[in-house]
C-alpha cells in the first residue's frame, strides 16, 4: 500500500514556540507518525531535528516570522515561503495551521485543510478588539473559501466557519482538540468540606476572573466562605492587580505553576471552574476531564462539546448570577455525586478527545481527500492517472 503523504505547515512547534496551536502541531504530528499508511512532512521555522525520534517524520525548515516587523506583512511572506516549500514536497494532502498557507493557496486548493483553531478574531469583546480582528477575519474568509476543508473545533465555532465557507466548494469538518487521557481515572478526593474549585488560565479580563472574585465575595458574605474555596493558578496582567487590591478570604492566588504542581492541583480539586467570556476548546477543561474532575464553564466556543449536565455545568458567559448558582448547586452535591460527574467526563474524554481518537479522525479525513484527488485525475491517452 502506498502511504498518503501529509504536509503539516506550522509557524511554530512546541517547545521552540509556545502556544496552543504550537503545542497542537507537535502532539498531532507525533501521534500521526504512529499511524500506518501515513507519511508526514512538517514545514516549520526551527532547526531540523524536532521530530528526530519519529523516523516517519521529515522536516523542511523555512525562515520564520520576524517579530520586529509588521506582523501581517511578515505572515504573508511566511505563507509564500510555505507555498514554495510545498512545491518541492508535492504532498497528497496539506494541513495548514492558522494562516501558514495564505498567499498562493489557490495552487493547493484541492488538497488543503486549514485549521484556524479558536477563532479569537470573531470573539472580540471591545470595539478595539473587533477593529484589530478585522483583517484576520478577512484573511480567514479568503483562506476558507479556497481550501478543500476547514477544521472546526465544534460548538458555536462551526456556524462561524460555515458562513466563511458559504458559496465555496469547501466543507467544514468538526475535529476537536485532544489530550492525553489515562485509561484509569484519577481517584476523586474524599473530603466533604470545603469544596475546592480550581481555576487555571491566564489572568486576563476575558477569562472572567472578575466574575469569580465577585462570586467568592458573595459566598463569603453569605456565610459560605468556609464551604467553598477557590484556588487560582496562572499568570497574566491581572495577577499583580489582584494581589494589590486583595481578594476574599476564600480565594488563594497561586500564580504561575509548573507541570508537577498543576498535576497536584488537579488531583486535589473537586472541580475546575472557568467563567471565560470567549474561548475555542480550552485545554484546561480537557485536562480536568482526563483527570475525572467535574467542570463549571461558560457556554462559549466549543465548550458545549465537552460539558453537559452529566459532567458539569454550562453557564451563560458573563452571567455572575448563573455562575453563583452553579457553584452553590455543585457544592450541595455529595462526594459520590461529584465523583460520578467526574467519571462521566473521563469516559467522554477517553472516547472522543484522546489523542489516538482525534488522530484517527484526522487520518480518515486525509485518506478521503487523497482518494478523491486520485479519482478526479483522468488518465491521459489510456495511461495511468497522476497527481502531485
NUMIBA-803857 format. One record per atom (N, C-alpha, C, O, CB): residue in one letter; z, y, x. Coordinates in steps of 0.1 Angstrom, whole numbers, plus 5000, padded with zeros to 4 digits. Last residue first. Glycine has a CB too. Example, Ala and Ser with C-alpha at 12.3 -4.5 7.8 and 13.67 -1.06 7.14 Angstrom:
2
S507149785128;S507149895137;S507950005129;S508050115134;S505749945141;A507849435132;A507849555123;A507849675132;A508549675142;A509049555113;
END
This chain:
388
X492151535000;X492951585011;X493251725009;X493951785018;X492151555024;X490151254990;X490851374987;X491651414999;X491851335009;X491851344975;X487351064978;X488251114989;X489051224984;X488651294974;X487451145002;X485750764965;X486250904964;X487150934975;X487850844981;X486950924950;X483050574980;X484450594975;X484850734974;X484350824982;X485450524985;X479650614967;X480650584977;X482050604972;X482250654960;X480450674989;X477850684948;X478350544947;X479350514958;X479850404958;X477250454949;X477450954953;X476350854956;X476850714957;X476450634965;X475750894970;X480950994954;X479651064957;X478650954961;X478850884970;X479751164968;X483450954929;X482650904940;X481350974942;X480751014932;X482450754939;X485551224919;X484551134916;X483851084928;X483651164937;X483451194906;X488851274916;X487851284926;X486751184924;X486951064926;X488351284941;X490851194899;X490051314895;X488851334904;X487951414901;X490851434894;X492350994910;X491450954899;X490451074895;X489451044889;X492250914887;X493751144929;X492851044933;X491851004922;X490650994925;X493650914937;X495351304912;X494351364922;X493351264926;X492151294927;X495051424934;X496951124899;X495951204892;X494951264901;X493751274897;X496751314884;X498351014921;X497450934914;X496451014906;X495250974905;X498250834904;X499851244927;X498951194937;X497951104931;X496751104934;X499751114948;X501351274904;X500451384908;X499451324918;X498251364917;X501151504913;X502851034905;X502051064894;X500951164897;X499751154894;X502851114882;X504351054929;X503350954928;X502350974916;X501150944917;X504050814926;X505951284923;X505051284934;X503951184932;X502751214934;X505751254948;X507451184901;X506551294900;X505551304911;X504351324908;X507451424899;X508850974914;X507950944903;X506951054900;X505751034898;X508750914890;X510351114933;X509351014937;X508350994926;X507150984928;X509950884941;X512051264916;X511051334924;X509951234928;X508751274928;X511751394936;X513551044906;X512751124897;X511651204905;X510551214900;X513651224889;X514750964930;X513850874923;X513050944913;X511850914911;X514650764916;X516451174936;X515351154945;X514351054938;X513151064941;X515851094958;X518251134914;X517351254914;X516251234924;X515051274921;X518151384918;X519550894922;X518850904909;X517851024909;X516751014904;X519950934898;X520550944948;X519550834946;X518750854932;X517550834932;X520150704946;X522351164942;X521051184950;X520051074948;X518851094947;X521451204964;X523351194907;X523551144921;X522251154929;X521151164923;X523950994921;X522951264881;X523051364891;X523351324905;X523651404914;X524051474887;X523051044863;X521951144863;X521851234874;X520851284877;X522051224850;X525150854869;X523850814862;X522750914864;X521550874866;X524150784848;X527151004880;X526650884887;X525250844882;X524350804889;X527650774886;X527651204861;X527151234874;X526551124881;X525551134888;X528351294883;X528651044840;X527351124838;X526851154852;X525551154854;X527651244830;X530950944852;X529850844847;X528550924846;X527550864849;X530250774834;X532351184856;X531951094867;X530851004863;X529850984871;X533151014872;X532751264829;X532051344838;X531551264850;X530351284855;X532851464843;X534451054820;X533151084813;X532251164823;X531051134824;X533251154800;X536651094836;X535850974837;X534450984831;X533450934836;X536550854832;X537651334826;X537151334839;X536251204842;X535251214849;X538251324849;X538351254800;X537351354802;X536751354816;X535551354818;X537951494799;X540451074807;X539251024801;X538051124802;X536951084804;X539550994786;X542251264818;X541651164826;X540451104820;X539451084827;X542751044829;X542951404795;X542251474806;X541551374815;X540451394820;X543251564814;X544351204782;X543151264776;X542351334786;X541051324786;X543551354764;X546451154799;X545551044796;X544251104790;X543151054794;X546150944787;X547851394798;X547251354811;X546251244808;X545151244815;X548351294821;X547051564767;X547851474775;X547151444788;X545951464790;X548151344768;X546251904761;X545951764761;X546851684770;X547451744779;X544451754767;X546952174765;X547652094754;X547351944754;X548051874748;X547452154741;X545152264783;X546452244787;X547352164777;X548352104781;X547152374790;X542852294766;X542852194776;X544352164781;X544652044783;X542052234788;X543652504750;X543352374744;X543452264754;X543952154752;X542052384737;X543952714769;X545052674762;X544852534755;X545752444756;X545352774750;X541252724778;X542252684787;X543552644780;X544152544784;X542552804797;X539952804754;X539652674760;X540652624770;X541052504771;X538252684768;X541153054750;X541352944740;X541052804746;X541652704743;X540552964727;X540253194772;X541653174770;X541853054761;X542752974764;X542253304764;X537453194767;X538053134779;X539453104778;X539952994781;X537753224792;X537353334743;X536953194744;X537453124756;X537853004755;X535353184743;X538253584753;X539053514743;X538653364742;X539553274741;X538853574729;X536253654771;X537553634776;X538453554766;X539253474770;X538253754780;X533153604776;X534053594764;X535453554769;X535653444770;X533453504753;X531153574796;X531753704794;X532753714782;X533253824779;X530753804791;X529353314779;X529653394791;X530253534788;X529753594778;X528353414799;X531053084758;X530053184760;X530353274772;X531553304774;X530053274747;X531852754773;X532252884767;X531152984768;X530352984777;X533552934773;X532452414772;X531452514774;X531852644766;X532052634754;X529952464770;X534752194785;X534552294776;X533452384780;X533452434792;X535852374773;X534451834791;X535051964793;X534752064782;X534652024770;X534452024806;X533351584785;X533951604799;X534451744801;X534651784813;X532951564809;X532751594758;X533351474764;X533951494777;X534951424781;X532251364764;X531551834752;X532951814747;X533551684753;X534751674752;X532951814732;X529751884783;X529851884768;X531251854765;X532151854773;X528851784762;X527851964812;X529151964805;X528951964790;X528152044784;X530052084809;X525251964822;X526351894829;X527551874820;X528251764821;X526751974841;X523552104807;X523051974812;X524251894817;X524151774817;X521951984822;X524852344805;X524852254794;X524352124797;X524552024789;X524152324782;X524152474829;X525452414828;X525552314816;X526352224816;X526552514828;X521852604836;X521752464832;X523052394831;X523152274832;X520852394843;X522552924824;X521752844833;X521552704827;X521252684816;X522252844847;X525752894807;X524652974813;X523752874821;X524152764825;X525253084822;X528452874794;X527252814789;X526052904794;X525552984787;X527152794774;X531152844818;X530252924809;X528952854806;X528452784814;X529953064815;X533552574818;X532452654824;X531652734814;X531652694802;X531552574833;X535652344828;X535652454819;X534652554825;X534952614835;X537052524816;X535751994833;X535152124836;X535352224825;X535152184813;X533652104840;X537651724848;X537051794837;X536651934841;X537051984852;X538051804825;X536751514876;X537551624871;X536851694859;X535651714860;X537851724882;X535551314892;X536151284880;X537151394875;X538251354870;X536951154881;X534051394913;X535451364916;X536251334904;X537451334904;X536051464924;X531751474901;X531651354910;X533051304914;X533251184917;X530951384923;X532651704889;X532351594881;X532251464889;X532751354885;X530951614874;X532851864912;X534051834904;X533851714895;X534751624894;X534551954896;X530151884920;X531151824929;X532451784922;X533051674924;X531551924940;X529052014898;X528651874901;X529651804910;X529951694908;X527251874908;X530352254901;X530552174889;X530152034891;X530851944887;X529752234877;X529452344925;X530852314924;X531152234911;X532052154911;X531652444924;X526752394921;X527052274929;X528552244927;X528952124927;X526752304943;X525352494890;X526352514900;X526752384908;X527152284901;X527552584895;X522352574884;X523152454882;X524152444892;X523852394903;X522152324881;X522552894881;X521452794879;X522152664875;X522452644863;X520752774893;X524053174863;X524053054872;X522852984871;X522052994861;X525352964870;X526253434852;X524953364852;X524953264864;X525753274873;X523853474855;X529053454849;X528153524839;X526753484840;X526053494830;X528253674842;X531553194850;X530453264856;X529553334845;X529453284834;X529553174865;X534153074850;X533653154839;X532553244844;X532553364841;X534853244835;X535152774858;X534052864864;X533552954853;X532552914846;X532952784871;X537552534868;X537152644858;X536252744865;X536452784876;X538452714853;X538252194869;X537552304875;X537252414864;X536852374853;X536252264883;X541452034865;X540152074861;X539552184869;X540352254876;X540152114846;X543651964880;X543451894867;X542051924862;X541551844854;X544551944857;X543651914916;X543451994904;X543351904892;X542951784893;X542252084906;X543751744939;X545051784933;X544851864919;X545851874912;X545751874942;X541051704946;X541951594944;X543151634936;X543651554927;X542351524957;X540151964952;X539551884941;X540551774937;X540751744925;X538251834945;X541852014974;X541952094962;X541352024950;X541952024939;X541252234964;X540851824992;X542251814988;X542451894975;X543151854966;X543151864999;X538251924996;X538451794991;X539851774985;X540051714975;X538151685002;X538852175008;X538252174995;X538452034988;X538652024976;X536752204996;X539852085033;X540752155023;X540152155009;X540952134999;X541052305028;X537451985043;X538651895042;X539651955032;X540151885023;X539351875055;X535752205044;X535352085035;X536652005033;X536851955022;X534252005041;X537652505043;X536752415049;X536552295040;X537252285030;X537152375064;X537852815024;X538352685028;X537252605035;X536052625032;X538952615016;X538853155018;X537853055023;X538452925027;X539552925033;X537053125035;X541453184993;X540453235003;X539453125007;X539353025001;X541153295014;X543553154975;X543453064987;X542553124997;X542753105009;X543052924983;X545653304955;X544353334962;X544353254975;X545053294984;X544253494964;X547053184926;X547153174941;X545753204946;X544753134943;X547653034945;X548753294897;X547453284904;X547653284919;X548453364925;X546553414901;X550953344883;X550453204882;X549053194889;X548353094886;X550353174867;X551553614886;X552353514894;X551853374893;X552153294901;X553753514889;X548453814888;X549653754881;X550353644889;X549653584898;X549153694867;X547953994919;X547453914908;X548753864900;X549853864905;X546653794913;X547054294938;X547954194933;X547454114921;X546554164914;X549254254930;X545454474950;X545954504937;X547054414933;X547854454924;X544854504927;X544854334974;X545454474975;X546154504961;X547254554961;X544354574978;X543654104966;X544854094974;X545554224974;X546854234974;X544554044988;X541354204953;X542454134945;X543754124953;X544754134947;X541953994941;X540054314975;X540454404964;X541554334955;X542554394952;X539254444955;X539454084990;X540354184995;X540854274984;X542054314985;X539654265006;X537653964971;X538853894976;X539853994981;X541053994977;X538553794987;X535254074964;X536354104955;X537754044961;X538754074955;X536154044942;X533253984983;X533654124982;X534954154974;X535654254977;X532554214977;X534453664995;X533453754989;X534053894988;X535253914992;X532953704976;X535353314991;X535353444998;X534353534992;X533553484984;X535053425014;X537653054979;X536353114982;X536453244989;X537653284993;X535553134969;X539652954952;X539252924966;X537852994968;X536952974959;X539152774969;X542452984934;X541153044935;X540753034950;X541353094959;X541153194931;X544352824910;X544052824925;X542652874927;X541752804922;X544352684931;X546552884884;X545152904889;X545152904904;X545852984910;X544553024883;X548552714860;X548452794873;X546952784877;X546252684874;X549452734884;X550452684831;X549052684837;X549052764849;X549452884849;X548052734826;X553152704828;X552452584822;X551052574828;X550552464829;X552452604807;X554152934836;X554652814844;X553952694838;X554152584844;X556152804843;X553053114818;X552753124832;X553153004841;X552652984851;X553453254837;X553453134792;X552753014796;X552453014811;X551652934816;X551452994788;X554453364780;X555353264784;X554753134788;X555453034789;X556253234772;X552653564777;X552953484765;X553853364768;X554053274760;X551653434759;X552153664802;X552953744793;X553353664780;X554353704774;X552053864788;X550753454813;X552053484818;X552853564809;X554053544807;X551853554832;X548353464797;X549253344797;X550653374802;X551653324796;X548653224804;X547453714806;X547753694792;X548753574790;X549653574783;X546553674783;X546953664833;X547953754829;X548353744815;X549553754812;X547453894831;X544853474830;X546053434837;X547253534833;X548353484831;X545853434852;X542953634818;X543453514810;X544853474817;X545753444810;X542553404810;X542353814839;X542853864826;X543553754818;X544553774812;X541753924818;X541353634858;X542653714861;X543253764848;X544453754846;X542353824870;X539053554845;X540053454848;X541453524851;X542453474847;X539653374861;X537653794843;X538053724831;X539153624834;X540053614826;X536853654825;X537253844870;X538053944862;X538453874849;X539553904845;X537154064859;X535553644878;X536953634882;X537753734874;X538953714872;X537053664897;X532853594872;X533753614861;X535253604865;X536053564857;X533553504852;X530753594890;X531453474888;X532553474878;X533153374875;X532053434902;X529853854893;X529053764884;X529753634882;X529453564872;X527653734890;X531553974911;X531654004897;X530953904888;X531553864878;X531054144894;X532853744935;X531953844931;X531953864916;X532453774909;X530453814936;X533653534956;X534553624949;X533653754946;X533653854954;X535753664958;X532053224951;X532053354957;X532853454949;X532753454937;X530653404959;X534252934945;X532953014944;X533153144952;X534153174958;X532653044930;X536352754924;X535652754937;X534352834936;X533552804928;X535352604942;X539352724908;X538152804909;X537552784923;X538352814932;X538352954904;X541352494891;X540752534904;X539452614901;X538552564894;X540452404912;X544452464875;X542952484873;X542452544886;X543052644892;X542752584861;X546952254867;X546352324879;X544852334877;X544152234876;X546652244892;X549652264846;X548252224847;X547652314858;X547752434858;X547552254833;X552952204862;X551952284854;X550552224855;X550252154865;X551952424859;X553051894843;X553052034844;X553352084858;X554052014865;X554152094833;X552551624848;X552451674834;X552351824834;X551751884825;X553551624826;X550751454873;X551751544870;X551451604855;X550351614851;X551751664880;X548851274882;X549651224871;X550751334867;X551651304859;X550351094875;X545351314889;X546751354892;X547651324879;X547251344868;X546851504895;X543151034890;X543551154884;X544951184886;X545851094886;X543251154868;X541250904917;X542350894908;X542751034903;X542751134910;X543550834915;X537650934916;X538950974923;X540050954913;X539950994901;X538851114928;X535650644907;X536150784905;X537450804912;X538250714915;X536350804890;X533450474928;X534750464921;X535250604919;X535250684929;X535750384929;X531050554940;X531050454929;X532250454921;X532250444909;X530750324935;X530750914945;X531350784948;X531250684937;X531350724925;X532750794953;X527851104948;X528851054938;X529450924943;X528650824944;X528151044924;X526451394960;X526951254964;X528051214955;X529051284953;X527451254979;X524251554937;X525451554946;X525751414950;X525351314943;X526651614938;X521551764926;X522251634928;X523451654937;X523651764943;X521251534934;X519751934899;X520351924912;X521151794914;X521351724904;X521252054915;X517251784878;X518451854881;X518751854896;X518151794904;X519651794873;X514151854865;X514851764875;X516051844880;X515951954885;X513851744887;X511751894842;X513251904844;X513651804854;X513651684851;X513951894830;X508752054846;X509451924847;X510851954849;X511252024859;X508751834857;X506052214832;X507452234836;X508152104835;X508152044824;X508152344828;X502652224843;X503652174835;X505052204841;X505152224853;X503552024832;X499552414843;X500752354850;X501752314840;X501852374829;X501352454860;X497552564833;X497452414831;X498652344837;X498752224837;X496152364837;X498652854815;X498152784826;X498152634823;X498552594813;X499052814839;X499752964792;X498352994795;X497852924807;X496652934809;X498253144796;X503052994806;X502153004794;X500753044798;X500553134805;X502753104785;X504752984827;X503652894828;X502652914816;X501552844816;X504052754829;X506753154818;X506053194830;X504753114831;X503753164836;X506853164843;X507753014797;X507053134794;X506253184806;X505153234805;X508053244790;X508852804811;X507752774802;X507052904798;X505752894797;X508252704789;X510852934824;X509752884832;X508552854823;X507452864827;X510152764840;X512552984802;X512053094811;X510853054818;X509853124819;X513253144821;X513152734792;X512252824784;X511752944792;X510652994790;X513052884772;X514752634814;X513452574811;X512652674802;X511452684805;X513652444804;X517252754816;X516252794826;X514852744822;X513852804825;X516552734839;X519052654798;X518452784795;X517352824804;X516652914802;X519552884794;X518452314808;X519152414800;X518352534797;X517252534793;X520452454808;X516852274841;X517152234827;X517852354820;X517952464825;X518052114827;X515752324865;X517052254865;X517552214851;X518452144850;X518052344872;X512252274868;X513352344861;X514652254863;X514652134862;X513052374846;X509452284888;X510752214885;X511752314879;X511952424884;X511352154898;X506152284879;X507252364882;X508552294879;X508652234868;X507252504876;X502852184889;X504052154882;X505152254887;X505152294899;X504552004883;X500652294901;X500452184892;X501652154884;X501552114872;X500152054901;X500452654900;X500952534905;X500652414896;X500552444884;X502452544907;X499852904891;X498852844900;X499452714906;X498952674917;X498552944911;X501952984876;X500652974869;X499552914878;X498452874873;X500153104864;X503953014895;X504052904885;X502652884878;X502352764876;X505052944874;X503053234910;X503153104916;X503152994906;X502452894907;X504353094925;X503253444891;X502053424898;X501953284904;X500953204902;X501853524909;X505953434883;X504853404873;X503553374880;X502853284876;X504753534864;X507053504908;X507253374902;X506253334892;X505753224892;X508653364896;X506253764911;X505853664921;X505953524915;X505053444917;X506653674934;X507553884890;X506153884890;X505553784900;X504653714897;X505554024894;X510153844898;X509753784886;X508253784885;X507653684881;X510253874874;X510153994922;X510353854923;X509953784910;X509453664910;X511753814927;X509954254912;X508854194920;X508954044921;X507953974922;X508754264934;X512454274897;X511154284890;X510054224899;X509254144894;X510854424888;X514954274908;X514454144905;X512954154900;X512354044899;X515254074895;X515554544910;X515454464922;X514754334919;X513954294928;X516754444929;X515854594882;X514854654890;X514554584903;X513354564906;X515254804893;X518054434876;X516754404869;X515654464877;X514554414878;X516754444855;X520054554891;X519754414893;X518354384888;X517554314894;X520754324887;X520054804878;X519754794892;X519254654896;X518254634903;X520854844901;X521054734853;X519654794854;X519154784869;X518054754871;X519654944850;X522854424856;X522754564856;X521254614856;X520354534860;X523554634867;X522454144858;X523454204848;X523354354846;X523654404836;X524854164853;X519753924860;X520454044865;X521354104854;X520954104842;X519454144870;X518253694857;X519553694851;X520453814856;X521653804856;X520253564855;X515853654869;X515753674855;X517153694849;X517253704836;X515153554849;X516553614896;X515753734893;X515653754878;X515253864874;X514453724899;X517653354897;X518553474896;X517853604892;X518453694886;X519253494910;X516753094894;X516153204887;X517053324886;X517153384875;X515753154873;X517552864909;X518452924899;X517953034891;X518553074881;X519652964905;X514552704917;X516052684917;X516652774906;X516252754894;X516552724931;X511752674919;X512352814921;X513952814920;X514552914922;X511852904910;X509552474932;X510952464928;X511652594930;X512052624941;X511752344936;X506252374926;X507152474930;X508552454924;X508652424912;X506552614926;X503952154937;X505152164928;X505952274934;X506452264945;X505852024928;X500452124941;X501652194944;X502752184933;X502452204922;X501352344947;X497952024937;X498951934943;X500251994945;X501151934950;X498451884956;X496152204928;X496152074921;X497251984927;X497351874921;X494752004923;X496352434944;X496852434930;X496952294924;X497852274915;X495952524922;X495752514969;X496552384968;X497052364953;X497952294951;X497752394977;X494552754969;X493852644976;X494552504974;X493952404976;X493852674991;X496252924957;X495152874949;X494452754955;X493952664949;X494152984946;X498053024975;X498452904968;X497352844960;X497352724957;X499552934959;X497653244991;X496653134992;X497153014985;X496552904988;X496453105007;X501053324990;X499753364994;X498853244996;X499253145003;X499853455007;X502953104985;X502753214976;X501253264979;X500453254970;X503753324977;X505352894994;X503852894992;X503552984981;X503752964970;X503352744989;X507952974993;X507352935006;X505852925006;X505252955016;X507952805011;X509653064973;X508353134975;X507753094988;X506953174994;X508553284974;X511252764965;X511252904963;X509852964965;X508852914958;X512152974973;X509752504981;X511052554978;X510952704977;X510652774987;X512152514988;X507152304972;X507452434978;X508752484972;X508952504960;X506352544974;X505752014979;X506852064972;X507252194979;X507652194991;X508151964972;X502551864975;X503351974982;X504552004973;X504352034961;X502452094985;X500751564981;X501551654972;X502351744980;X502851714991;X502451564963;X499151485003;X498751444989;X499451534979;X498851574969;X499151294986;X498451715030;X499251625022;X498651585009;X497851655004;X500651685020;X497351835055;X496551775044;X497351665036;X497051555036;X495251705050;X498051975078;X498751855074;X497951765064;X497951645065;X500151895068;X496352195080;X496352095091;X497051965087;X496651855092;X497052145103;X496952335057;X495552295060;X495452185071;X494552105070;X494752425064;X499652375061;X499252275051;X497852235053;X497452125051;X499552325037;X499652595079;X500152465083;X499752355074;X499452245078;X501652475084;X498552785062;X497852745074;X498252615079;X497452525083;X497952855085;X500652815044;X499352765039;X498552715051;X497852615050;X498652875032;X502652915061;X502852785054;X501552725050;X501252605052;X503852795042;X501653165066;X501753065077;X501952925072;X501552825077;X502953105086;X501753275041;X500453255047;X500553155059;X499653075060;X499953385052;X504553285038;X503753195029;X502353175034;X501853065033;X503753255015;X505153475057;X505653335059;X504853235050;X504553125055;X507153325056;X503953695045;X503453645058;X503853505061;X503153415066;X503853735070;X505553715023;X504153695021;X503553645034;X502753545034;X503453825017;X508053775035;X507853655027;X506453615025;X506053505026;X508653665014;X507454025047;X507753905056;X507553775048;X507053675054;X509153915061;X507254175024;X506054165033;X506254045042;X505353965045;X505954295041;X509854145014;X508754095006;X507454075015;X506753985013;X508454194994;X511454255035;X511554115031;X510354065024;X509853965027;X512754095023;X510854445063;X510754445048;X510554305043;X509554235046;X509554535044;X512854315090;X511654375085;X511754365069;X512554305064;X510454315090;X514954165100;X515054315102;X513854385096;X513754505097;X515154335117;X514453895096;X515353965087;X515454115088;X516054185080;X516753905089;X511453745096;X512253845104;X513153915095;X512653995087;X511253945112;X511053405090;X511053545084;X511953635093;X513053595096;X511553535069;X509553195116;X510353225104;X510253375099;X509453445104;X511753195106;X506753015126;X507653125128;X508253165115;X507653165104;X506853245134;X507052655120;X506252775120;X507252895122;X508452885119;X505552795106;X506852315127;X507652435128;X506752555128;X505752555136;X508452425141;X506952015110;X505952115115;X506752255115;X507152295105;X504652125106;X508051685113;X508351825112;X507251915118;X506751885128;X509751855119;X508351375095;X507751455106;X508051605103;X508251645092;X506251435107;X510251095087;X510051235085;X509451305097;X509951285109;X511451305082;X510950835093;X509850855083;X509551005080;X508751035071;X510250785070;X513150845109;X511750815115;X510650835106;X509450845110;X511750675120;X515651045111;X514850985100;X513450965105;X512651055105;X514851085087;X516951175131;X517451045127;X516650975116;X516950865113;X518951065123;X515651425132;X515351325142;X515851185139;X515351085144;X515951375156;X515451645116;X515451515110;X515151405120;X514451305116;X514451515098;X515451855135;X516551855125;X516651715118;X517751665115;X516151955114;X513451865153;X514551775156;X515651765146;X516551695147;X515051805169;X512252185162;X511952055158;X513151965162;X513751985172;X510651995164;X513852485152;X513352405163;X513252255157;X513952215149;X514352405175;X512652625120;X513652595130;X513052515142;X511952465141;X514852525124;X511152675097;X511152775108;X512052745119;X512252835128;X511352905103;X509152405083;X510352485083;X510252575096;X509452555104;X511652395083;X507852145065;X507452265072;X508652365071;X509152395060;X506152325064;X508051795068;X508751915065;X508252035072;X508152035085;X510251895067;X506551515055;X506451615065;X507151745060;X506851785049;X504951645068;X506951175047;X507451315045;X507151395057;X507351355068;X508951315042;X505750925026;X505750975040;X506051125039;X505351195031;X504450945047;X506750655006;X506650795008;X506650835023;X507350765030;X507850875001;X507150385004;X505950434998;X505750584999;X504850644994;X505950394984;X510750365000;X509450305004;X508250374997;X508350404985;X509550155002;X512950615007;X512250554996;X510950495001;X510150575007;X511950664985;X514250765026;X514650625025;X513950555014;X514250435011;X516150615022;X513351025024;X512950945036;X513350795035;X512650715041;X513551005048;X514651125002;X513251085001;X512850995012;X512050905010;X512351205000;X517051185015;X517051085005;X515651035002;X515450915000;X517751124992;X516351395032;X517051275038;X516951165028;X516851045032;X518451315041;X515251585014;X514351515024;X515051385030;X514351285031;X514051615036;X517551655000;X516451594993;X515551515003;X515151405001;X515651694986;X519151765020;X519651645014;X518451575006;X518351455007;X520751675004;X517551995028;X517951895038;X518351765031;X517851655034;X519151935046;X517152135004;X516052095012;X516451975021;X515751875022;X515452205020;X519852194997;X519052104988;X517852054996;X517551934995;X518552184976;X520452385016;X521152255016;X520352155008;X520352035011;X522652275010;X518652585008;X518552525022;X519352395023;X518852295029;X519152625032;X519652644983;X518252594984;X518052524998;X517352424999;X517252704982;X522252744990;X522052624981;X520652564982;X520552444983;X522252664967;X522752815025;X522452855011;X522152725003;X521952625008;X521252945011;X521952875058;X523052845048;X522652905035;X522153015033;X524352915053;X520252715084;X520252825074;X521252785063;X521252665059;X518852845069;X521152495099;X520552615106;X520352735097;X520352845102;X519152565111;X522152275085;X523052395086;X522452515094;X523052615096;X524252355093;X519652355060;X521052345064;X521252255075;X520652145075;X521852305052;X516652525066;X517252395064;X518652395069;X518952445080;X516452275072;X514152745052;X515352715060;X515952585056;X515852535045;X516452825058;X512052775037;X512252875046;X513552865054;X513852945062;X512253015039;X509952485032;X511152555030;X511352665040;X510752655052;X512352455031;X508052225019;X507952355025;X509252435022;X509552445010;X506752435021;X507151905023;X508251985018;X508252115026;X508452115038;X509551905018;X504451695016;X504851805024;X505951885017;X505751935006;X503651905028;X503951355014;X504551465008;X504851575018;X505451545029;X505851425000;X501751095009;X502151195019;X502651325012;X501851385005;X501051225029;X502350774999;X502050904994;X502551005004;X503750995008;X502650924980;X500950495018;X502050585014;X501550715009;X500550765013;X503050605026;X499150225006;X499050355013;X500250445008;X500350464996;X497750415011;X500049885008;X500050005000;X500050125009;X500850135018;X501250004990;
END
